[in-house]
Amino acid sequence: MTQTDLFEPKVTHRACFYDLHGGRLRKKFNAATPKALIYFSEQYRIPVISKPEEMQGFDTVFFSLHCFRDFYLVAELSKHKRNGQEWVAGGNACVTPTGILWIMDYVWIGDCFDNFKRILEGERDLPAMLSQREPSRVVQYSDETISAQLIEFNDSEVEMSKGCPRRCLFCIHPWRHKYQEQNKEAVLEYIRHHPKRGIGLMSNSSDDVSYYDEVAALLDEQGKTDMVVSNAVQGLTVEVIRKRKREMLLGVEGMSERLRRVVNKPICREVLRERIGWCLEHGKQIRTVYQFNLPGETSEDFEELADDVRHFQKQYSKGSWAIPFIPNQVSAHTPFQWNVPRYSVEQMRRIQAFRESLFGSGKTGISIYSPQPLGPSKWFGQVIAEWIAITPKVSKAVDSMPTNREMPEMIEWLESQDVKLPESFLNRKEDTVFPWDNIKTTGDDPNKWRRFAKMQTILDGDLFKPKACAV
């Protein structure tokens, strides 16, 4: 097969977007609809469908896949793909395309604003396009420069920054693409002239944006609010808190100061208590995101968090606080990719007991709520989606998996259903070849392994070794 054969140009006669989350509400789009699907379909007047029978009249079907759960929806839909029909996927989850490349003819890796028109016109010979017929071809992640002209994803959201200047070991943002900020004047002008009071200024961490103090001041002056604020705890100021009119999202991640240092997010306990205290003192609504199943995590780490909550319950009587727990999912292209995934059912039950203890808390003080965490079988389904093709057979095996099992039991269940994971899934070494190694990202660091090894050294050191037994 020649390169010419592989990417032979053709005209896209009739194309549509398939909304995997459509049809759930009586409106065109809902909260689960990917922003890229909304933007491109409206920009290029592409039909959006959400029923399998509607696909038959289209030559090319585009998918915007936001998370690994979408891979299972694609598996269910795969039986409706007709002969000669082309499926093309892009989106956040496609940076590790192994799970869907068995059914997608092409997968776009990375940003697509500058190239979507060319793809729509039939071009496939593009640096960030991976073909099903050549799955191991080296592909460069498309890391586009933020446009000087703001791009509205919908009628109220724009991108203020992308990437992240920090280097948390578990997070995809700093390792996938370089940190960029939108032109300050363009953002300020957007705020001044936008007719709505609620504006979505998209950023991984708003207060990492060099000019966010000016943004917050202008929003306050205009009587408007940023709907999507995500804050780095260390960068939070009283002035930003005072002017904030909606919920603030704080990515704390580690349940203890020890764990936060292990994953290179060094928020000391004193600073954390101070910043959360500022928010509650001003009666604000906050959401602090914590991960569980981090390397070296123990019951002692959880007890530090629980003690912090008790401290705030004694000190403050106003404000509301949501505390979601997310099971850590080892991320490709980060130093964490060498971690063997784990899920502690014991820790999950500890979290469930904690959330139940918060029921009715608003009657006597701060209203605190903790959502139900993702269970082990759904978490495991997401983890393996980076490693193997998510076919209908695999999807059925995951859907029928017994609940509340540890990872070895879940692997045994898959094997009983004739689904096997690669040996390297559990045996990760410095020279391990990962399924995503042919995807090259602009935020990559050739010293990722050394960063991982350093983390292991920290975990093994006496200073960070907790007394409690590991969970």
N, C-alpha and C positions, 0 to 999 in steps of 0.2 A: 504494500500500500504506500503510495507516495503522499507527500505533504499536500500536493494539489488535490488528490482524491479526498483526503481527509477533510479539508476545508473548502470544498468546491462551492463557490458562491451560488446562491439561488435567490429567487424572489419569494418573499413571504406573502403568499396569496391572501390568506385570511388568518389573522391571529387574535387570540383572546388571552385574558388573564383568568386563572382559576383561583377563586377565593376559597381556601380550605375551611375558613371559619364563617363563611357566608350563610345566610338563611336562618341564623339563630334568632335574629331580631327582625322586626318589621321595618327595616330601613336598609339603605344600600350598603353601608359599612357599619362595623361595630368596633369596640375597643380592641378586639383581637386582630383586626385587619391590618396587615403590615403597611407602614407608611409609604414604602416604595411602590406597592401595588396601587395605592390611592393616587399617588403623584403621577406615575407614568401612565396609568389608564386615563386620567383626566387630561394630562398634557398632550397625549397623542391620540385621544379619543378611541381607545381600545376597549372593546366590550369586556365586561366582567361577568363571569358565570359562576355558579355555585352548585349546579346539579350535573351529575355525570352524563346524563343523556344529552345535555346541551353541548358537549364537546365535539360531537360527531361532525358538525359542519365546519370545523376549523382545522387548518393545516398545521398551525403552530400554537401550542399552549404554553404560556409563561406562568411560572410559579415563583412567588416570593416567600421563601422559607425562613421564618424568624427564629424557630427553636427546634430542637431535636424531636420534640413530640410531633412536629409536622411531618417527619419522615414516616411515622406510622400511619398518618392520614394518607400520605402518598401511596403507601403499600396497599391500603384498602381500595384506593382509587385505580390502581394499576391495571386491573382487569378490564377497565373501560377504555384503555388506549387502543385505538384502531390501527391497523396496518397502514404504514406510510405517514402516520401522524408524528410530528416532531414535538418533543417536550424539552423545554429549556428552563432551568432553575437558577435563581440567584438569591441573595439574602444572607443574613448574618450566619445562619447555620451551615451555609454551603462552603465555608472555609475548610471544613473537614468533610469532603463530599462522598466518602466511601459508602455511607449508608444509602445514598440515592442514585449513585452513578450506574447501577444495574438497570434502572428504568429511564433515567434522563439521558437524552441524546447529547446534551451539552449542559455544562454547569459553569456559570460565571462566578469568578472568585473576586470579591471585593466591591468597591464603589462602582456605580454604573451610570452616573449622571452624564458623563462626557461621551459614553459609548452606546447608550441604549438605542439611539436613533439608528446607528449603524447596524446593530443587532436586528432591529425591527426590519431594516431594509434587506436583511439576508446575509450580512457578513458574519463569518465564524472564525476566520483566521485572525484572531486577536490575542495579544499576549496573556490576557487573564481568562481565556476561554478554554475549558477542559472538555475533551471529547470522550464519550463512552468508548470509542474505538481505540483510544490511546490513553488509558487511565493513569499511566505512570509518567506521562510527559511533565516536565518541569514547568510550572506555571507561576508567574509573578502576581502576587496580590495587587489589585488595582487600588492604589492609595491616592485618590485624587486630591488636588489642592482645593481648599475651600474657596468657592467663587467669590469675587469681589461684589458680585450681585447676589443678594440674598435669595435663596431658593426656599419657597414656602412649601412644606410637605403637605399642608392642608391650609385651611383659612386662618390658622392662628399659631402655627409652629414653624420655627426656623432653627437652623444649626448655628449655635454660637461658638462652639469649639468641638474638636474631635480628638480622640486619643486621650492620653493622660500623661502629665509630666512626672508622675510618681512611678515607682517600680515595685508595686506589690507582687509577690511571687505567684499568686494564684490567678491574677486578673488578666483577661485577654487584651484589654485596651492599650496598655503601654507596649505590649509585645507584638501587636498586630499592625499598628500604624503609628506614624510619627504624630506628635502633638502639634496641633494647629489651632489658631484662634481666628475667628471672623474679624474683619475690619471693624474697629470700634465705632466709627462714625456711621457705618451702615446699620449696625445694631441699634444705636441710639435713634437714628432717623426712623427705623422701623417702629420703635416704641412710640415715638412722637406722633406718627401718622396712622398707626393702626387703630381702627375704630372700636375694637373690643377691649374690655377691661382685663380679660384674662389672656395672657400671652405665653406661649411655650417657647422658652429659650433653651434649646437642647444642648446639654453639656454633661460630660461624665461627672464633673465636679464644678459647680458654678463659681465657688470662691477661689478656684485655681485660675480662673480667667482674670487676667491682669487688670482689667478695667471694670470688674463687677461692682465695686463700690459706687462707681458712677452710674451703672445700670440700676442698682438698687435705689439710688437717690432720685433718678429720673422717674422710675416706676412710682415711687412714693409721691412725687410732685404731680404726676399725671393721674393719680388715683387708680393705677393699674397694678397688676400683680403678675409675677412669673409663676406659671402653673406647674413647672417641672423642675423646681430647684432640688439639686442634689449637692450636698455639702461635704467637704472634707472636715472632720471634726476639728483639726488643729487650726484651720483657717477661719472658723466661724467667729464673727464679732457681734458685740451687743447691738451695734448700729444696724447690721443686716437683720438680726433677729427682731429688733423693734419694728422695722419696716415691713417685715414679712406678714402677709395676710392669709397665706394658705399653709398647708403642711410642709414641713422641712424633712428631707430624707437624709439621714446620716449613715454612711457606710462604716460601721464600727468593725464588723467582721469577726475578729477573735473575741471570745467570751471573757478573756482575761488579758491583763497587760503582758503576761508571759507569752501567750499565743500570738498576740499582735506583733510582738518583736520577732517571733519565729518566722512569720510570713512577711516580714519587712513592711509592716504597717505600724510603726512604733508610736502608738497613742498611749501615753502613760495614764494610769488610773486617775491621778489628780486632775489632769487636763480634761479627761472624759467627764468626770463628775462636775467640773466647773462649767463646761459648755452645755451639758444637759440641764444643769441647774439654771443657767441663764434663760434657756428656752422655757422651762416650767415657771420660772419667776415672772416671765412676761405672759404667762397663760397661753403659750403657743401649742400648736398641734405638731408633734414630731413622730417620726418613724425611724427607728434604729435597726438596721439590718445586721444580723449576726449569722455566722456560719457555724455549723457543727460538723463533726468528722474531720476536723483539721489534723494534720500530723502531730502526734504526741499529746492529743487532747485527753483529758481525764475528768473525772467528776469534780475535782478540785477547781478546774477552770469554770465549770458551770456554777459552782458555789460562789465564786467571786462575782459573777453576773447577778445571781440571786441576791447577794448581799448589797450590791449596788442598787438594785430595785427597792429593797427594803429601806435603804438610806433615803431615797427620794420620797418614798411614801411617808416617812416620818417628817421630812423637811418641808414638803410642798403640798398644797391643797387644791391647786388649779392647774389647768392645762390638760391635754390628753396625749397619750403615748401608746403607739403601736410597736410591738416587738416581734417582728417575723424572724423565724429561724429557717435558714436555707441549708440543706445538706451539701457540703462541698462536692463539686464535680470537677475532677482533675481536667484542666484545660489544655488543649493542644497549643503548641507554639510558646508555652510558658515554661519556667523552671519546674513547675508542678507536674509537667507531663511525665516525669520519672516516678512520681508517687504512685504506688499501687492503691487504687480506690478502695475505700472501706465505708461501711455503714454500720453504726452501732445502734442496734435496736434498743439496748438499755438506755442510751443517751436520748433516743427519741421518746421513750416512755417517761424519762425524767422531765423532758420538755413538756410533754402532754400534762403531767401532773402540775407543773408550774403554771401552764396556761389556765388550767381549771381553777387554780388557787386565786386567779385574778378576776374571776367572774364576780360582778357586782362591785368592783373596786371603786367605781365612780360615785357610789352612794356615800362614801366616807372620805374621799380625797381625790387624788389624781385618777382619771379614768384611764386604765391600762388594759390593753387588749393584745393577745398574742394569737395569730392565726394558726390553724392546723398545719404542721410542717409536711412537706412532701414525704410520702412513705418510701420504704426501701425498694419495692418492685418498680414503681414509676421512676424513681431515681436511677435504678439499674438499667432500665430501658433507655434512658437518655445517655448513660455512660457508654453502653455498647454500640450506640448509633455512630460513634466516631471510629469504630473498629471493624464492623462487619456490615454487609448489605442488609438493610431492613426490608426483607421480602415479606409477602403474606405469611409464609411459614414462620418466620421469626416473630412477626407481629402477633400471630396467634399464640405462640409459645410464651411471649412476654405477658400478653393479656390474661393468660390462664395461670400465671405463676402464683403460688401460694403467698399469702401476705405475711409481713413481719418476719422475714427470714434474713439471716446474715448472708454476706456475699458468697462464701463457699457453698452454702445451700442453694443459692440462686443459680450459681454456675452449674451445680449438679442437676438442677431442674432443667436447664437449657439442654444439657447433654442428654438427658432422658427423652428430650423432644427432638433429638438428632440435630441440635444446634451447638456448634463448637466455636469457642473463642481461640484466637491465636495464642501460642505458648507465651509470647512476649507480653500478653495482657497482664499476666501475674509476675512475669520475670523481666523486669526492666533494668537495663544496664546502660552504661555510658554510650556503648556502640549500638544500642537498640535502633532498629529501623522502624519508625512509626508509619502508620498508613498515610499520614499527612506530610511526610518529609519532602514530597515533591512540590508542596505549596510553599513558596518563599514570600515572607512578609517583610515590609519595610521597617518594622519595629524590632526585627530580630536582633539577637545578641549572641555572638559566637561563644560567649562565656556563660550561657544558660546552665550548662552542666555544673560549672564551678559554683554558681549561685545556689544550685540545688545541694551540692556537696557541703557548702557552707552552712546551709540550713540544717543538714543532718548533724554537723559538728555541734551546732548550737543546741540541738535537741539532746545530744549525748552528754553535754556539759553539766556539771553539778549545779551551776547557777540556775539552769532552767529545768532541772529535773524535779518534778513535783513529788510530794510524799504519797499522794493517793494512788491507788492502783489504776492502771489505764483501763478505759472502757472500750 
